[in-house]
């Protein structure tokens, strides 16, 4: 049973591993990838994450303040 993947939501940290997998997902599945990040109070680590995800290839970025 093979179904076409229409969109992927990736839990994105901005680190090397999630940045690499974001590009791999786009190339492999050829569909939009949404990078999702949650601000849990980690301070400056969340700064610039939206811009980094977009530069890495994310079609959309969602950053939620969950503090």
N, CA and C atoms as a LAMMPS dump frame, in Angstrom:
ITEM: TIMESTEP
0
ITEM: NUMBER OF ATOMS
201
ITEM: BOX BOUNDS ff ff ff
-5.0000000000000000e+02 5.0000000000000000e+02
-5.0000000000000000e+02 5.0000000000000000e+02
-5.0000000000000000e+02 5.0000000000000000e+02
ITEM: ATOMS id mol type element x y z
1 1 1 N 0.854 -1.17 0
2 1 2 C 0 0 0
3 1 3 C 0.904 1.239 0
4 2 1 N 0.998 1.89 -1.122
5 2 2 C 1.861 3.055 -1.268
6 2 3 C 1.011 4.295 -1.481
7 3 1 N 1.191 5.256 -0.608
8 3 2 C 0.433 6.495 -0.692
9 3 3 C 1.392 7.656 -0.873
10 4 1 N 1.022 8.612 -1.711
11 4 2 C 1.873 9.77 -1.955
12 4 3 C 1.908 10.671 -0.718
13 5 1 N 3.111 11.072 -0.336
14 5 2 C 3.289 11.981 0.793
15 5 3 C 3.09 13.397 0.282
16 6 1 N 2.179 14.143 0.914
17 6 2 C 1.835 15.48 0.444
18 6 3 C 2.55 16.585 1.2
19 7 1 N 2.896 16.34 2.448
20 7 2 C 3.58 17.342 3.263
21 7 3 C 4.224 16.643 4.45
22 8 1 N 5.376 17.164 4.869
23 8 2 C 6.087 16.605 6.025
24 8 3 C 6.274 17.718 7.044
25 9 1 N 6.02 17.397 8.299
26 9 2 C 6.31 18.316 9.403
27 9 3 C 7.481 17.718 10.176
28 10 1 N 8.548 18.51 10.277
29 10 2 C 9.778 18.061 10.919
30 10 3 C 9.983 18.818 12.223
31 11 1 N 10.191 18.098 13.313
32 11 2 C 10.556 18.733 14.586
33 11 3 C 11.986 19.236 14.408
34 12 1 N 12.133 20.551 14.289
35 12 2 C 13.394 21.168 13.879
36 12 3 C 14.067 21.86 15.053
37 13 1 N 15.346 21.498 15.288
38 13 2 C 16.095 22.102 16.393
39 13 3 C 17.082 23.163 15.916
40 14 1 N 17.365 23.156 14.616
41 14 2 C 18.361 24.079 14.088
42 14 3 C 19.759 23.505 14.1
43 15 1 N 19.91 22.302 14.626
44 15 2 C 21.219 21.655 14.679
45 15 3 C 21.577 20.988 13.357
46 16 1 N 22.764 20.439 13.316
47 16 2 C 23.26 19.817 12.097
48 16 3 C 22.367 18.674 11.625
49 17 1 N 21.975 17.788 12.546
50 17 2 C 21.208 16.614 12.129
51 17 3 C 19.842 16.976 11.565
52 18 1 N 19.095 17.892 12.191
53 18 2 C 17.778 18.23 11.656
54 18 3 C 17.888 19.083 10.395
55 19 1 N 18.958 19.836 10.26
56 19 2 C 19.169 20.617 9.034
57 19 3 C 19.466 19.7 7.854
58 20 1 N 20.285 18.672 8.08
59 20 2 C 20.608 17.718 7.023
60 20 3 C 19.374 16.907 6.646
61 21 1 N 18.621 16.445 7.633
62 21 2 C 17.448 15.624 7.322
63 21 3 C 16.384 16.436 6.606
64 22 1 N 16.288 17.738 6.884
65 22 2 C 15.338 18.599 6.188
66 22 3 C 15.623 18.577 4.682
67 23 1 N 16.872 18.787 4.313
68 23 2 C 17.254 18.752 2.885
69 23 3 C 17.005 17.362 2.289
70 24 1 N 17.353 16.319 3.023
71 24 2 C 17.161 14.953 2.534
72 24 3 C 15.679 14.658 2.298
73 25 1 N 14.814 15.077 3.225
74 25 2 C 13.374 14.855 3.076
75 25 3 C 12.843 15.535 1.821
76 26 1 N 13.256 16.781 1.583
77 26 2 C 12.808 17.502 0.385
78 26 3 C 13.259 16.797 -0.89
79 27 1 N 14.511 16.358 -0.921
80 27 2 C 15.046 15.699 -2.116
81 27 3 C 14.425 14.321 -2.333
82 28 1 N 14.204 13.588 -1.26
83 28 2 C 13.706 12.227 -1.361
84 28 3 C 12.213 12.174 -1.672
85 29 1 N 11.411 12.973 -0.975
86 29 2 C 9.956 12.892 -1.111
87 29 3 C 9.361 13.964 -2.018
88 30 1 N 10.167 14.958 -2.4
89 30 2 C 9.732 16.015 -3.321
90 30 3 C 8.369 16.585 -2.947
91 31 1 N 8.278 17.004 -1.694
92 31 2 C 7.055 17.613 -1.185
93 31 3 C 7.435 18.733 -0.21
94 32 1 N 6.497 19.595 0.138
95 32 2 C 6.804 20.663 1.094
96 32 3 C 7.182 20.104 2.459
97 33 1 N 8.147 20.773 3.097
98 33 2 C 8.562 20.406 4.449
99 33 3 C 8.357 21.613 5.351
100 34 1 N 7.604 21.394 6.43
101 34 2 C 7.365 22.422 7.433
102 34 3 C 8.287 22.145 8.612
103 35 1 N 9.095 23.132 8.979
104 35 2 C 9.969 23.002 10.146
105 35 3 C 9.221 23.532 11.357
106 36 1 N 9.095 22.709 12.381
107 36 2 C 8.39 23.091 13.607
108 36 3 C 9.385 23.147 14.76
109 37 1 N 9.392 24.271 15.46
110 37 2 C 10.253 24.425 16.637
111 37 3 C 9.411 24.955 17.79
112 38 1 N 9.727 24.514 18.985
113 38 2 C 9.014 24.958 20.175
114 38 3 C 9.977 25.673 21.111
115 39 1 N 9.591 26.864 21.518
116 39 2 C 10.361 27.61 22.516
117 39 3 C 9.89 27.141 23.886
118 40 1 N 10.75 26.378 24.549
119 40 2 C 10.428 25.845 25.873
120 40 3 C 11.165 26.598 26.966
121 41 1 N 11.716 27.765 26.586
122 41 2 C 12.462 28.558 27.54
123 41 3 C 13.956 28.319 27.445
124 42 1 N 14.434 27.844 26.303
125 42 2 C 15.846 27.536 26.154
126 42 3 C 16.712 28.761 25.879
127 43 1 N 16.13 29.936 25.934
128 43 2 C 16.925 31.162 25.805
129 43 3 C 17.311 31.471 24.381
130 44 1 N 18.571 31.877 24.191
131 44 2 C 19.048 32.335 22.893
132 44 3 C 19.142 31.245 21.836
133 45 1 N 19.034 29.994 22.213
134 45 2 C 19.142 28.899 21.248
135 45 3 C 18.074 28.984 20.164
136 46 1 N 16.944 29.584 20.476
137 46 2 C 15.836 29.66 19.531
138 46 3 C 15.98 30.843 18.575
139 47 1 N 16.841 31.813 18.915
140 47 2 C 17.031 32.988 18.074
141 47 3 C 17.574 32.591 16.701
142 48 1 N 16.966 33.102 15.671
143 48 2 C 17.426 32.849 14.311
144 48 3 C 17.019 31.513 13.728
145 49 1 N 16.251 30.722 14.457
146 49 2 C 15.901 29.38 13.977
147 49 3 C 15.01 29.445 12.736
148 50 1 N 14.121 30.432 12.674
149 50 2 C 13.232 30.555 11.509
150 50 3 C 14.047 30.844 10.251
151 51 1 N 14.972 31.785 10.346
152 51 2 C 15.795 32.143 9.194
153 51 3 C 16.663 30.966 8.752
154 52 1 N 17.216 30.23 9.719
155 52 2 C 18.069 29.084 9.395
156 52 3 C 17.268 27.995 8.677
157 53 1 N 16.072 27.73 9.17
158 53 2 C 15.233 26.699 8.544
159 53 3 C 14.881 27.083 7.107
160 54 1 N 14.552 28.349 6.89
161 54 2 C 14.221 28.796 5.54
162 54 3 C 15.43 28.707 4.614
163 55 1 N 16.596 29.087 5.112
164 55 2 C 17.823 28.994 4.301
165 55 3 C 18.176 27.542 3.989
166 56 1 N 17.812 26.641 4.887
167 56 2 C 18.108 25.221 4.696
168 56 3 C 17.15 24.576 3.697
169 57 1 N 16.002 25.234 3.462
170 57 2 C 15.073 24.71 2.461
171 57 3 C 13.657 24.495 2.918
172 58 1 N 13.342 24.823 4.162
173 58 2 C 11.976 24.645 4.643
174 58 3 C 11.021 25.525 3.839
175 59 1 N 9.857 24.996 3.536
176 59 2 C 8.841 25.757 2.818
177 59 3 C 8.064 26.661 3.765
178 60 1 N 8.008 26.249 5.016
179 60 2 C 7.281 27.007 6.033
180 60 3 C 7.954 26.709 7.369
181 61 1 N 7.894 27.675 8.275
182 61 2 C 8.472 27.486 9.605
183 61 3 C 7.451 27.929 10.643
184 62 1 N 7.244 27.093 11.637
185 62 2 C 6.35 27.412 12.745
186 62 3 C 7.185 27.354 14.021
187 63 1 N 7.197 28.473 14.768
188 63 2 C 7.885 28.516 16.061
189 63 3 C 6.835 28.885 17.095
190 64 1 N 6.528 27.969 17.989
191 64 2 C 5.538 28.206 19.034
192 64 3 C 6.204 28.471 20.369
193 65 1 N 5.685 29.464 21.07
194 65 2 C 6.141 29.776 22.424
195 65 3 C 5.339 28.911 23.388
196 66 1 N 5.946 27.879 23.908
197 66 2 C 5.264 26.934 24.802
198 66 3 C 5.701 27.069 26.247
199 67 1 N 6.317 28.217 26.567
200 67 2 C 6.751 28.42 27.955
201 67 3 C 5.565 28.561 28.872
